Amino acid sequence: MQALVLEKPGVLSLRETPIPRPGPGEILIKVMAATTCGTDLKAYLRGHPQIPMPGVFGHEYSGVVEAVGEGAPFEVGDPVMGVHSAPCKSCLWCRRGQENLCESIMATKVLGSYAEHLLIPDRIAKVNVFHKPKELSFEMASLLEPLSCVAQGIELLDLQSDDRVLIIGPGSIGLMFVAALRLLGIENVTLAGRNRARLDVGERLGAMPSLLEDVSGSFDLVIECTGSVPIWEKSVDYARRGGKVMLFGGCPSGTHASFDTKRVHYDQISLISPFHFGTNAVRTARVWLIDHRMDLSPLISGERTLEQGVETFEDLREGRGLKYVFKP
């Protein structure tokens, strides 16, 4: 099969690789849609601790079951959607309701959706792969993983219908936060950034767009989605007294952020930094995707072939487009 391999930062190659065979409980899917994401872009630009190199790239997917191992919970021909990890359900963090921090969740993750076929391990197939409804396109179904990350973050919030929310960073995650919050009935959502085309998409999804330098006032909730240390530090300034700041965007390893301790303490600013997702967040995201009121199609910037891998990530590097979908 053809597979897009990340050789090292900045170097992608198209290789012929063997089609995996599913073992007990495993499923092999024919990939129908695999969307790009910010984590993959980070890996392409500078490497990523959770993405080995060289290795088949990509982790957002949907497809059709092509082969199954003994005891697998699906049948050949089933259209499916899923995420690339699942908690063990037995470690300290899982028992404490923090499945997203499961001690082995990253050890069992599946990578390689930028390929014609994808093998899903037993643990993930049993817990975090689902039948795809007929009315949901493969492209939209492949967004389950990033939307699960958004759902995990929202789980940590006690939202009020009259909250004033500022989202910093009009990338795909920031835009998914817009769509999710609007679906949940939050009307006052400001999306701030510098890419006017992406801000326009946010406006289509229901946000009030603003250039970052024009943001003023204070907000009940600030959601940082850039992964930039200076923006992390600045985010606290936009929160009201008693407000919350969600530091969602992951910064490069080894970096440090500084905050005004007087402001954080005496104004009682809550700092939240969610990571990954648990099973409840995955199921919440699936419900959102199936809801006809949530339309994430404006996030898809176009279809690409695996042969266009380098072109695709260079476009993303330059801020051209939001998410591209590979259809191997």
LOBA-462052 format. One record per atom (N, C-alpha, C, CB): y, z, x negated. Coordinates in pm, whole numbers, plus 50000, padded with zeros to 5 digits. Last residue first. Glycine has a CB too. Example, Ala and Ser with C-alpha at 12.3 -4.5 7.8 and 13.67 -1.06 7.14 Angstrom:
497755070848715498945071448633500035078748710499405057248592494315078048681495505078048770496705078048680495535090548869
This chain:
508575004250681507624998250588506654988550653506865008950521511595006950746510485003550835509424996250751510964994650957514075030750687513085021750629511995019450732512495027450496517285035150795515895036950833515045026250765515725036250987520055054550677519355041650692517915044450726519475032950563522855072450766521405072950749520855058750769520755083050850525545062950696525145076950713523665078850685525475081750853527775041050505526705044250598526365059050598525465036250564528835046050194528705035150290527505037850380528565021350218529165063549987529645067550118529615056650222531015072650107528005056949751529405052949768529965056549906529535038149746525415065749793526195071849685527695069149705525735066449547524595047749989524815061750025525645068949920523485068750044524405024749830525325025049943525645039449982524735017450063522385033349662523695030749605524755030249714523685017649525520305034649841520815047149786522125045349710519785053349694520035006849904520265016850008520865029649950518955020050079519474994649660520684991049733521055001749835520504977549803516955006349612518085008949522519395006049593517965000549393515444995949838515605010149810516805013349723514385015349744514674971649937516114974649932516394989149898516774971150064511974971649964512544964149852514034966749834512304949149872511654984250205511414992050083511974984949960509914994650064514424974450415513054973050368512884981550243512694958150339516414990050670516224985150534514734983550506516874994750432518774990850937517394990650890517334984850749516504982250986521645013050985520975000250974519545001850926521724991150879522685037651036523605027450985522945013850968524175031950854522475061551274521665051451205522555039751166520485046751295524185076951422523945081051284523155070551205523195094251281524245068051684525365064351597525165068351450526625070751648521865079951796521815066251745523035062351660521695056651860521675104151912521965104151769521945090051710520975112851696522365118352200522215104752147522655104652002523055094552231521385139552438521625139152294521335125152243520765149752219520675135852698522095138352671522415138352522522505151652731517955133852713518715121352717520195123352688518555114652851515895151952506516945153252606517835140752602517795166152582514395148552282513875142652406514935142952516512615150152451515835162952096515675148552077515225141652206514665145751966515555189352196516875182852190516725167652181517675187952070512825193552156513375193752292514725186752295513505208352344512805192851875512045182851951512565182152095510535186251950514315215451814514825202251778514105191251856514675199851627512535235351905513855233851966514415220051939514825244651913510435231551728510225228951870511545227751946509385240151930511705238951490511125225451504510945222051652509775224451430512315265551541513405255951523512895241651540514045257651386509755276551547510565276851669511705266751659511125290951693508845273651283508235265651390509065265551517506855270851420511785272551065510515277951112510005269751229510655292651152513445256550787513235258950930511875265350954513365245851009516005257250535514805250950590514675254250739513555255550513518245284250545517435275450462516245270250542516955282750334521645295550600520275292650644519565282950550520285286950785523745318450536523335306550461521875303350495523515308750307526685334650637525305331150671524945318550593525125329050827528945360650642528515348950567527025346650593528805350750413531465373450844530015372550824529685359550753529255373450960534255392450774533755378750782532255378850754534505369450682536085414650807534705414650855534205400350879534595422850983538445418550690538465409950809537065407950866539085396350775537655434350479538555440150578538705431450702539895442450516535735416450340535435430150383536335434650498535595439650265536905391250300535555392050356535285405850413534515388650249539415398950189539335391250314537965392850378539635376350288538605412249957539415419350057539315412250191540905420350012537315392049817536535403149869537305411149974536115412349755537455359249828538405370349832537695382249897539715366549911534725345749639535455347649763536425359349746534475350249881533055320849447533845333149452534625333649583534815334049330529875307849346531055307349431531745320849432530685303049575528095289349097528495302149155529765300149236528705312849045525145270549002526565271649032526845285149101527035259949122522415268348972523185274148863524665275448889522995266148742521935238249157521385250449097522265255248982519935248049048524515226349379523625224549263523155237949207524315216449153524365238349724525085234849601524095233049486526125245849567523695228450054523165234049930523925229149808521695230749916525485236750344525275226850238524795233350109526545219150213525975260250493524755252450514524455243050397524875244350642527235287850550527225279850428525935271750427527355288850298529085297550814527725293150781527805283650662527025286250903530975324450892530975312550807529525309350774531815314650676532565340351169531365337351091531575324651011530135335851183535135366051226534455353251245533235351651154535415341951221536735387651193535505389651270534715376951291535835395651401539545367251185539035380751163537815382751252540135391451192538465332451152539315343051206538775356651163539395342151360538135310150875537535318850976538535329251025536285325850921539185296050666539345290250799538805299250910538645276850804538545308650431539945308850472540145303650614540775300650377535895302850385536235316250433537655316650487536075326450321535965277250268535515278950407535925292350466534025277450415536525277449998537635275450091537255278550236538135261050081533985280149887534985290649864536135289649965535545289649722532775256149972532195269150007533275279949998530985272649913534465238749836534535239249983533875251850035533875226750045533745243349569535115245949613535265246749764536035235249559530905235649586531325249449560532775252049602531155252749412529485216449838530475216349730530985230649710531655206549761528005211050061527305215049939528195214549817526115206349917528965204350313529205195150202528375198450078530665195250165529135219550545528025209950532528205200450415527875201950659529905249550697530125241550576528915232650552530405250650452531295259850983530005255050931530285245450817529165248051043532785287451129532995276551032531625272750977533985280850916533855301851427532705297951345533095286251257531485294451433536365307251521535315317151542534125314651450534865317051688539125299351306538025295451393537025306951407537335282951339542665293251272541445300651238540405298051346541735315851224544905267951138544445277851234543185284751187544215271351369544205234051035545025246251038544465255651142546525242951069543585205050848543025215950928543935228150920541595219550880544385185250681545215187650800544705199150886545305175050883542535181550485543825187350445544725190450564544535177950351540485168850627540315182650583541645189150549539385183350463541345151850924541265151750779541255166250731542465143650716539385154851216540565158951140540325156750992540915173851169538205149551554538205146551410539495150851343537995131551387536495168151776537885164551746537955162051596538895175851791533355154751898534175163751816535615158951810533605164751675531635137252031532305147752107533155157352028531315155252180530615114951916529655125251954530305137152025528905130151831532885101051852531995095251953530995105552004531255083051896533775117451646534555116851770533705111051882535835108351750531865111551452531955124951508532725125351638532585134351408532605085351396531305087951457531305101751522530165086751352535055090751274535045083051399533705084851472535285068051371534195103051044534935111051142534975103951277536375113851092533135080950915532225091350962532905100451063531695099450844535485067150861534445060750941533485071050998533675050350857536905085050695537395082150831536335075650919538615073150824536115110450504535585097150533535915093750678534045096550506536905136550487537805126550431537345112150460537925128550281536865162750738536375156050619537385145850570535035149250647535845181251026536815178450921536155171750801537515191250878535685185051365534935179751250535935175351145533995167851292535745210351606536535201951515535665197851398537805209551465535035217751931534415215151801535295205751721532995209251818534885231652210535945231352110535345230051970536835244052120532585232952366533515221952386534525220452273534255223752515529275239152384530445242952306531425231252307530055246952159526885232052511528035235552593529255240352518527645245852687524805222052371524715236152411525955241052486524495244752289525715196952305524605198052399524495212252454523295193952332527595204452112528075198752237526985199352345528545184052216525835213351915526765222751976527315217352108527915225751879524475189151853523755200851904524685210551975523025208051790526535172251760525735168351876525025180351937524715157751837527475187351536528365183651646527555180951772529225171251609525155187951381525695200551432526655197751549526425208351320525025160951322523985166851406524415180351461522675168351327527255159051156527265151951283526175157151377527105136951260526355174150939527535178351012527605171851149528785175050933524195157250864523955170950911525155176050990523655180350793525495133250788524545133250899524275147250952523235126850855528935142950721527685136150690526725137450807527055141950562531515154450739531025145550845529835137050801532135136450890532565185450675531625175850618531035166850724530525182950543532775214150853533345207350736532285198350675533875217650631533535223251173532445218051090533085210150976531455209051174534645249851358535055239951258533815236151177536195245551164534975260751689534085257951577534695247251487532685253451627535625285551909536285274651837535505272651708537825277851808533775294952199533955295252054534735283052006532595295851984533195296852467534595294152432534845294952281535495304052503530495303052479530935289952529532365286652489530805289552679529165316352180529855318652306530455305352351530965329752292526215322651988527285313752033527855318152167526755299452043525175338151748525335342751886526505334951945525585358551894522975322451516524295324551572524215330051714525085311551570520575314651422521145326551361522495330351420521285324551212519965290551542519205302451582519865315351533517775301651529521445272751393521995277051521521255289251576521935265551623519705268851174521025274851156521575280451286521985264751099517565256451304517355269151233518685276251213516665266751097518755232751391518315242651490518085256151427517035237851559519105220151143520275223851224519905234551326520865211351295516435216151079517285224250991518525229051064517685216150866515725198851284515115212151279515905221451188513655211151230517065176151211517565183351328516945197251338517265175351456515515167750993516875172850970517435180451090517795161550936512985162751145513105172151033514545176851010512575165650905513485143451349513055156951383513275166751269511585156751422514075117251311515155126851283514745141251314516385123151365512105101151400512075104551257513165114351218512205091951174512805095951662511755105851636511725110151491510395100251676514605075051631515105088151672514075099051644515475088051820512755054851550513915058451468514435072351501515035048151486510955053151762510465058151633511635062351544509615047451562512465065152070512195054851970511655061251842513465046751939511115078952358511845081952234511475071652128511525096352184509445073152566510855069952583511685072552458511425077952697506955082652488507165068152493508645064752497506455062152613506915110152258507075104752393507425089852389508155112652469504555116152011505885110752037505965105352179506225099551936502875146351949502835133152012504275128652040501995133552143503625162651635503595162151781503395147751829504885168051840503215186551378503195172451416502945171851566502095164451336502975213451300504295207251310504285192151323505095210851192500255223051304501375231351347502635223451380501695241351241498325204751218497995214251325499225220851385497055224851274499575191051010499115183651127498855192951245497845175751094499915211450822501085205750888500685198451015501825196150793497255216950748498145227750794499345222350871498635236150675496245191250666495695198650779496695208850835494415205750737498755167150562497745177550541497395185150669498235187350436499115133450614499615146350660498515156850644500095145650809499965105050435498895114550464499495128050499497935115750343501285074350525501605088050486500465097150528502955092650549502005040050438501165050350498501555064050445499675047450471504055026050320503425020250437502555030350511502585008250397506915046850241505675039850206505045034650334504675049350129508575070350239509035056850207507855048750154510215057150103507285094450260507405086550382507985072650358508275093850481506685114050064506175100450050506285091950174504775100950008505425147750090506465138150052505845124250049507115141749915504775177850247504315164150225505525155350196503515158850348504255211850133505055201250194504495187450160506525202250148503075233850025502235225150108503015213650170501585233250217504965247549890503775243649815502915233849893502945255849779506825255250072507155243749988505955238949907508305247149896505565276850190505975265650275506305253250193507185269550358504665300250084503975288050043504425275750120502495289750060506215320750184506035320050039505325307349992505255332049993508685313350425507255314750393507015312150245506405305050479511165310750529511085315850393509635318250349511875328850381510785303150788511475293650701511425297850555512925292150746509745325650910508835315050868509475305050774508305307950988510425353050965511225344450876510335333350819511865352850759509035372651098509805363051177510725354351093510625370351278507435387750939508745393450972509615383751052509475397650844505295371350888505075382950976506385389251020504215393350905506525353750709506045348850838505865360350936504725341150821506965371450497508105365350565507695359850701508705354250478504325379050418505315388950459506425382750543505915395850338501985354450557502675361450449503715371150505503345351450352500975340150778500355352850742501095360550633498955350450698501905314550834501755323750948501215337550909500835317651049502645294550663501255299250658500905308450773500995306450528504645267150800504455280550743502995284750747505305290850817504925233350697504515242850801504285256350734503225238050876506535201050653506065214150607505605222350726507185221650529507755178350748506965177150626506445190550573507785170550519507385170051099508165174250982507215175050863508885188051007506905142651333506635155451270507605158651160505255155751216505325122251576506555126251507506295139851445507795126651606503165094951674503475108851641504825110151573502385114651551500945077251880502275077351818502685091851795503325069851907497485072951822498515081851876499855079651806498075096551863495615057851687496465051051784497545059651845495645045751893493145082551660493665069751609494435062751721492505060751556494225115151763493295104051766493955091551710492795101551908494545149251641495065136751697493975126251693496315131951620493735171651496494165173551635494735160951700495195184351642490635168851312492085166551323492505166951470492475152851259487915171051273488615182451331490105180651344488345194351251487815149350998487045157351093487845169351142485735161951030490765128650983489655136150925488955144251032490145145250812491795096151091491785110751106490585116451032491755114751256494145068951085492825074551052492925089751062492345070050908496545062951206495665051851168494265056551131496275044251052499075071451426497885076251357496925064551333497185087551439502295059751364501115058551449499895062851368500935043951504505425077551315504475066751297503345067051397503925067051159508205090551131507435089751255506485077951238508365088051382510025111250894509085100850934508715101551081507845101750850511305122350587511545121150731510725109450781513085119250763510855120750315510135131050390510465131250539510445144450331510835103349997511065103850141510255114650211510745090650201508745087949739509995093649788509985094549941511195085249739506285094749503506675087049621507745094949696505435084149713507405102749170506685105749293507165097049406506835120349329507765114448831507815103848933506995107649054507315090548875509115142449008509305128848958508365126448840510785126348916509225162649305508715159349172508935144749137507225162649165511465180949462511005167049469510545162849330512145157549522512595205449439511475204349532510935190149543511905209249668514775202949266513645211449226512425210249317514075225849223515925170149201515865181149297514645189649265515815175949444518295146449063517035153549067517105165049166516665158648930520705133549097520615143448989519265150548980521685153749007520455111749279521625112949192521385122149073522805117949270518035115349413518315102449349519445103749246518685091749455518435140749515517345138449419517575125549343515995137949491520565135749692520745144949579519685142649472520695159649627519195118749869520315113549790520605122549670521585112249878517385136649977516885125449897517995119249813516265114749988519205152850112518385158550005517825147549916517235166850065520285135450304521125140350196520345146450082522085150550249517975108250381518655120950406519435125350283517645131750447516585080650571517125086650449517815099750483518115076950378513635078150774515085078450756515475085250626515725085550873511205057350865511445068050768512925067850734510555066250637508905044951098510305047351065510395059050968511145050151194506185040951083506975031551163508465032951135506695033551311503445044350880504845048150895505585037150971505515050750756500405053450992501145041450952502605044350982500645028451028498935083850881499745076250976500275063550910500915084851028496135103550876496835092950803497625085050905495835083650723495515138450889495745125650958496475116150864496555127751090493035164550842494195156550802494315143950887494085152650654490695177950899491915182350964493135173950934492195196150926489205167650599489065175750720490425180450773488175187750693491145139550471490065149250465489995157050595490235158650346492065105250475492215118850529490955127050514492615118250676492915087150190491885089350291492005103650344490465086650234495745066250100494995078850101493935079050211495945090750119495795035849937495955042050068495125054850071495525032150183497225034149606496065034549696496425040849831494925042449631500225014149556499455026449540498285026549637500355038949562502544994749402501324993949482500515006449453500504980849451506055003449406504725002949345503655000249449504435016149272509314999949322508384997049430507004995049367508824984549513511475025649194510635013849175509715012349295509805014949044514585039449088513575037549192512745025249159514235036249331516655060748923515685049948899514615050149008515035051348759518285082848957518915069748945517965058148929519835069848833516045105048808517325103348877517935089648849518305114248833512885087448810513775097748756515105095848823513895096848598511335074349004510835076148867511565087448796510985063148788510415074649320511545079649240511005082849101512225092349307508995047049481508785058249391510085061749320507675055049288507815034249773509035035449695508955048349613510305035349786504875014949811505535027949818506745027849726504555039349779502364995449967503624995949896504275009649917504574984649943498815000049916500005000050000501245000049912500005012250096
